[in-house]
Structure formats: C-alpha cells, structure tokens
Amino acid sequence: MKVTLKTLPPEMMRYPTTGDWQWFENGDLLITVTEHKKHDRSAFLVMLHELVEAFLCKDAGIAEEDVSAFDIAHPDAPEPGDHPDAPYKRQHEIATEVEKIVASALLRDWDDHEEWVQEAGDAVEDALSS
C-alpha cells in the first residue's frame, strides 16, 4: 500500500470539501487537501483527519463512494460527517478527536484551525461553482 498526500488548488478538488480521500483498486490511498492561505499545520491536521477516517472506514467496510455521495448530498451541512445519518459518523468523530489532540500538541488554536478549514472549503466551493 502506498499513501500519497497532496495539496491541490481549490478548482482541482473533486467536490466542495477541504480534505478528501480515495482508495484505489491496488490498495493505494490518495489524500488531498486544498491549498488555502498557506498554513502548514492546518493542512497537516486535515490530512491526518482524512488518513484516520479513511482507514477506519475501510476497516468498517464503508466505501469511499458512500462517504463522498453523502458529503455531496449534504452541501449545506457545516460538516457532513457530523450529520446523524452519515454512514461514517463514528469514523469521522474519531478522526476529529485525533485531529484535536494533535492540534493541541502543535499549539494550533482549535477555533483558528476550524476557521481555516471553513475558509478553505468555501474557497473550493467558490472555485468549483464558477
């Protein structure tokens, strides 16, 4: 298995999201995070979240296609993974807790990080809708 981490311009993300993950048939994993107001710690935290979420979903038999379809079907949800009907709610919650622990270790203020995540997601949405 190979894990590839990439930052992409907002217009190259698959759908309006700050972070994304995809498993491939050969077992490789691609994690992408949008480029936004260069903040390496927040980009790293989003990548870490996506990595944990992807592995937990795979272990639970939750397909990436189901996660992406749910995300796309809930564009107005601030965080689709927090939605009570999200098929990956538990995996998302665990990934968020890991993200918070590491944010604390990096001395990254959680509210500032969440603001960066929201702004980055909005930049992707704007880029994909134009």
C-alpha positions as CSV (number, residue, x, y, z in Angstrom):
1,M,0.0,0.0,0.0
2,K,1.2,3.5,-0.9
3,V,-0.3,6.6,0.7
4,T,0.0,9.8,-1.3
5,L,-0.6,13.2,0.3
6,K,-1.3,16.2,-2.0
7,T,-2.3,19.8,-1.7
8,L,-4.4,21.0,-4.7
9,P,-5.7,24.3,-5.9
10,P,-9.3,24.7,-4.9
11,E,-10.5,24.2,-8.5
12,M,-8.9,20.8,-8.7
13,M,-10.8,19.3,-5.7
14,R,-13.4,16.6,-6.6
15,Y,-16.2,18.4,-4.8
16,P,-16.6,21.2,-2.3
17,T,-14.6,20.0,0.6
18,T,-11.3,20.9,2.4
19,G,-10.0,17.4,2.6
20,D,-10.7,14.2,0.6
21,W,-9.6,10.6,0.5
22,Q,-9.8,7.9,-2.2
23,W,-8.8,4.2,-2.1
24,F,-7.8,2.7,-5.4
25,E,-8.2,-0.9,-6.5
26,N,-4.5,-1.7,-6.0
27,G,-4.8,-0.7,-2.3
28,D,-3.2,2.7,-2.6
29,L,-4.7,5.7,-0.8
30,L,-4.7,9.3,-2.0
31,I,-5.4,12.1,0.4
32,T,-5.9,15.6,-0.9
33,V,-6.3,18.9,0.9
34,T,-7.0,22.2,-0.8
35,E,-4.3,24.9,-0.9
36,H,-5.5,27.9,1.1
37,K,-3.7,30.7,2.9
38,K,-0.6,28.6,3.4
39,H,-1.0,27.2,6.9
40,D,1.1,24.0,7.1
41,R,-0.2,23.0,10.5
42,S,-3.9,23.2,9.5
43,A,-3.2,21.4,6.2
44,F,-1.4,18.7,8.1
45,L,-4.2,18.3,10.6
46,V,-6.8,17.9,7.8
47,M,-4.5,15.3,6.1
48,L,-4.3,13.5,9.4
49,H,-8.0,13.6,9.8
50,E,-8.6,12.2,6.3
51,L,-6.0,9.4,6.9
52,V,-7.6,8.2,10.1
53,E,-11.1,8.5,8.7
54,A,-10.1,6.6,5.5
55,F,-8.5,3.7,7.4
56,L,-11.4,3.5,9.9
57,C,-14.0,3.5,7.1
58,K,-12.1,0.8,5.2
59,D,-11.8,-1.3,8.3
60,A,-15.6,-0.9,8.9
61,G,-16.4,-1.8,5.3
62,I,-17.7,1.7,4.5
63,A,-17.0,2.5,0.8
64,E,-15.4,5.9,-0.2
65,E,-18.2,6.2,-2.8
66,D,-20.8,6.2,0.0
67,V,-18.9,8.8,2.0
68,S,-18.4,11.1,-1.0
69,A,-22.1,10.6,-2.1
70,F,-23.2,11.5,1.4
71,D,-21.0,14.6,1.5
72,I,-22.1,15.8,-1.9
73,A,-25.8,15.2,-1.0
74,H,-25.4,17.4,2.1
75,P,-23.8,20.6,0.8
76,D,-25.4,22.8,3.5
77,A,-24.1,20.8,6.4
78,P,-21.2,22.6,8.0
79,E,-19.5,19.2,8.4
80,P,-21.4,16.3,6.7
81,G,-19.6,13.7,8.9
82,D,-21.3,15.1,12.0
83,H,-24.7,14.6,10.5
84,P,-26.7,11.9,12.4
85,D,-27.3,10.0,9.2
86,A,-23.7,10.0,7.9
87,P,-22.7,6.4,7.2
88,Y,-19.2,7.2,8.6
89,K,-20.3,9.4,11.6
90,R,-18.3,7.3,14.2
91,Q,-15.2,7.2,12.0
92,H,-15.4,10.9,11.4
93,E,-15.8,11.6,15.1
94,I,-12.8,9.6,16.0
95,A,-10.7,11.3,13.3
96,T,-11.8,14.6,14.6
97,E,-10.7,13.7,18.2
98,V,-7.3,12.6,16.8
99,E,-7.1,15.9,14.9
100,K,-7.9,17.9,18.1
101,I,-5.2,16.0,20.1
102,V,-2.5,16.7,17.5
103,A,-3.7,20.3,17.1
104,S,-3.1,20.8,20.8
105,A,0.4,19.2,20.6
106,L,1.2,21.6,17.7
107,L,-0.2,24.5,19.8
108,R,-2.7,25.2,17.0
109,D,-5.7,27.0,18.3
110,W,-8.7,24.9,17.5
111,D,-11.0,27.8,16.7
112,D,-8.4,29.3,14.4
113,H,-8.0,25.9,12.7
114,E,-11.7,25.4,12.2
115,E,-11.9,28.9,10.7
116,W,-9.1,28.0,8.3
117,V,-11.0,24.7,7.4
118,Q,-14.2,26.7,6.7
119,E,-12.5,29.3,4.6
120,A,-10.6,26.6,2.6
121,G,-13.9,24.8,2.0
122,D,-15.6,28.0,0.9
123,A,-12.7,28.7,-1.5
124,V,-13.2,25.3,-3.1
125,E,-17.0,25.8,-3.3
126,D,-16.4,29.2,-5.0
127,A,-13.8,27.8,-7.4
128,L,-16.0,24.8,-8.4
129,S,-19.2,26.9,-8.9
130,S,-17.6,29.4,-11.2
